[in-house]
Amino acid sequence: MSDSATPKQIAFLTYMGVRGADRMTKQQASDTIQNLDQTDDLDQWERIGERRADWITDRFILHPDLYASEFQRYLYDELPELLHTYVRGQVTGSSERLTKPKIREVVQALTSEDCAWWQNPKRKAIFFERLRQTHPGCCDGRAPDKTTKRQTPQQPAAQLATAKGSGCLVLLALPFVAFIIYYLLAG
């Protein structure tokens, strides 16, 4: 008899809308996770990508006991990375470089005031406003030009393969995908 899916696999698959995850074997769950984004429908693929990205934070809210050991790493590494990406989506060309130590400083200040601030759906805006107060030079640039559509690692593999010069984006996305799969399979 095969091993049952791990609690983390079940939690993730259920969150992603997969029915019957609690009846899967560990291997079936692993295969399902690996193939979640196998679709030719770009809209569906983007929704799956957004849902995966939301899982990074939502897992701590929905399953605090299950992910207790990963929570500090989330606050120290993952959340700052998400916030850095968010800030760069809001402003570019700032007079001061946005660094992880600056982001961590703001995260620590917010956490010391309210340990659950990161659970707020508006956490990115909350962070951005505090960053603007603490390090105004990191936010004094201009809004990015949203009219230029860039290829991103979140687009389907078929589109990336045909996009000119997109090979480096695929390579950059691989560690992130491997990181998520590792956590889900580590159980």
C-alpha positions as CSV (number, residue, x, y, z in Angstrom):
1,M,0.0,0.0,0.0
2,S,1.4,3.4,-1.0
3,D,1.9,6.2,1.6
4,S,-0.9,8.6,1.9
5,A,-0.4,12.2,0.8
6,T,1.2,14.4,3.4
7,P,-0.9,17.0,5.3
8,K,1.0,19.7,3.5
9,Q,0.3,18.2,0.1
10,I,-3.4,17.8,1.0
11,A,-3.6,21.4,2.3
12,F,-2.0,22.8,-0.9
13,L,-4.1,20.7,-3.3
14,T,-7.3,21.6,-1.5
15,Y,-6.4,25.3,-1.6
16,M,-5.8,25.0,-5.3
17,G,-9.3,23.5,-5.8
18,V,-8.3,19.8,-6.3
19,R,-11.0,17.5,-5.1
20,G,-10.2,14.3,-3.3
21,A,-6.7,15.3,-2.3
22,D,-7.2,13.6,1.1
23,R,-7.6,10.2,-0.7
24,M,-4.5,10.5,-2.8
25,T,-1.2,8.7,-2.3
26,K,1.9,10.8,-1.8
27,Q,3.0,10.1,-5.4
28,Q,-0.4,11.0,-6.8
29,A,-0.4,14.2,-4.9
30,S,3.2,15.0,-6.1
31,D,2.2,14.3,-9.7
32,T,-0.9,16.4,-9.4
33,I,1.1,19.3,-7.9
34,Q,3.7,19.1,-10.6
35,N,1.0,19.1,-13.4
36,L,-1.3,21.8,-11.9
37,D,-0.4,24.4,-14.4
38,Q,-0.5,22.2,-17.5
39,T,-3.1,24.1,-19.5
40,D,-3.2,25.8,-22.9
41,D,-5.8,28.4,-21.5
42,L,-3.7,31.5,-20.7
43,D,-6.4,32.9,-18.3
44,Q,-6.7,29.7,-16.4
45,W,-2.9,29.4,-16.3
46,E,-2.6,32.9,-14.9
47,R,-5.3,32.2,-12.2
48,I,-3.4,29.1,-11.1
49,G,-0.1,31.2,-10.9
50,E,-1.8,33.9,-8.9
51,R,-3.3,31.2,-6.6
52,R,0.1,29.6,-6.1
53,A,1.6,33.0,-5.3
54,D,-1.2,33.7,-2.7
55,W,-0.5,30.3,-1.1
56,I,2.9,31.6,0.0
57,T,1.1,33.8,2.6
58,D,-2.3,32.1,2.9
59,R,-0.8,28.8,4.2
60,F,0.3,30.5,7.4
61,I,-3.2,32.0,7.9
62,L,-5.1,28.8,7.0
63,H,-2.7,26.3,8.6
64,P,-0.6,28.0,11.2
65,D,0.3,24.8,13.1
66,L,1.1,22.9,9.9
67,Y,3.5,25.6,8.7
68,A,4.8,26.9,12.1
69,S,8.4,25.9,11.4
70,E,8.5,27.8,8.1
71,F,6.9,31.0,9.4
72,Q,10.1,32.7,10.6
73,R,11.8,32.0,7.2
74,Y,8.7,33.5,5.5
75,L,9.0,36.7,7.5
76,Y,12.7,36.9,7.0
77,D,13.1,35.8,3.4
78,E,9.9,35.1,1.4
79,L,7.8,38.1,2.5
80,P,10.6,40.6,1.8
81,E,11.0,39.1,-1.7
82,L,7.3,39.5,-2.3
83,L,7.3,43.0,-1.0
84,H,10.4,44.0,-3.1
85,T,8.6,42.7,-6.2
86,Y,5.5,44.7,-5.2
87,V,7.4,47.9,-4.7
88,R,9.2,47.6,-8.0
89,G,5.7,47.2,-9.6
90,Q,4.7,50.5,-8.0
91,V,7.7,52.7,-8.6
92,T,11.0,52.6,-10.6
93,G,14.0,54.9,-10.8
94,S,14.0,55.9,-7.1
95,S,16.9,57.9,-5.8
96,E,17.7,55.3,-3.1
97,R,18.2,51.5,-3.7
98,L,15.7,49.2,-2.1
99,T,17.5,46.5,-0.3
100,K,16.5,43.5,1.7
101,P,17.8,44.9,4.9
102,K,15.6,48.0,4.5
103,I,12.6,45.8,3.7
104,R,13.3,43.6,6.7
105,E,13.6,46.7,8.9
106,V,10.2,47.9,7.8
107,V,8.7,44.3,8.2
108,Q,10.2,44.1,11.7
109,A,8.8,47.5,12.7
110,L,5.3,46.6,11.4
111,T,5.5,43.2,13.1
112,S,6.5,44.7,16.5
113,E,3.4,47.0,16.3
114,D,1.0,44.3,15.1
115,C,2.2,40.7,14.8
116,A,-0.7,39.9,12.4
117,W,-0.3,42.9,10.0
118,W,0.9,40.5,7.2
119,Q,-2.4,38.7,7.3
120,N,-4.2,41.9,6.2
121,P,-5.3,41.6,2.5
122,K,-3.8,45.1,2.1
123,R,-0.4,44.1,3.6
124,K,1.4,45.3,0.5
125,A,-0.1,48.7,0.6
126,I,0.5,48.9,4.4
127,F,4.2,48.0,3.8
128,F,4.6,50.5,1.0
129,E,3.2,53.3,3.1
130,R,5.6,52.5,6.0
131,L,8.5,52.2,3.5
132,R,7.6,55.6,2.1
133,Q,7.7,57.0,5.7
134,T,10.9,55.2,6.7
135,H,12.9,55.3,3.5
136,P,11.3,57.9,1.2
137,G,14.2,57.7,-1.3
138,C,13.1,54.1,-2.1
139,C,9.7,55.4,-3.2
140,D,10.4,58.7,-4.9
141,G,10.6,57.3,-8.5
142,R,8.0,57.2,-11.1
143,A,5.3,54.7,-11.9
144,P,6.5,51.9,-14.2
145,D,5.5,52.0,-17.8
146,K,2.7,49.5,-17.9
147,T,2.1,49.9,-21.7
148,T,5.1,47.7,-22.5
149,K,4.1,44.1,-22.1
150,R,7.1,42.0,-20.9
151,Q,7.3,38.2,-21.0
152,T,7.3,36.9,-17.4
153,P,8.1,33.5,-15.9
154,Q,4.4,33.2,-15.1
155,Q,3.3,32.7,-18.7
156,P,2.7,29.2,-20.0
157,A,5.8,27.3,-21.2
158,A,4.5,27.2,-24.8
159,Q,4.4,31.0,-24.9
160,L,7.8,31.3,-23.2
161,A,9.4,28.9,-25.6
162,T,8.3,31.0,-28.6
163,A,9.1,34.4,-27.0
164,K,12.3,35.9,-28.3
165,G,15.0,36.0,-25.7
166,S,12.9,34.4,-22.9
167,G,15.3,31.5,-22.0
168,C,16.8,33.4,-19.1
169,L,13.4,34.0,-17.6
170,V,12.7,30.3,-17.6
171,L,16.0,29.6,-15.9
172,L,15.2,32.3,-13.2
173,A,11.8,30.7,-12.6
174,L,13.1,27.2,-12.0
175,P,14.5,27.7,-8.5
176,F,11.2,29.2,-7.4
177,V,9.2,26.3,-8.7
178,A,11.7,23.8,-7.2
179,F,11.5,25.7,-3.9
180,I,7.7,25.4,-3.8
181,I,7.7,21.7,-4.8
182,Y,10.4,20.9,-2.2
183,Y,8.2,22.4,0.6
184,L,5.2,20.5,-0.6
185,L,6.9,17.2,-1.0
186,A,8.9,17.5,2.2
187,G,5.6,17.2,4.0
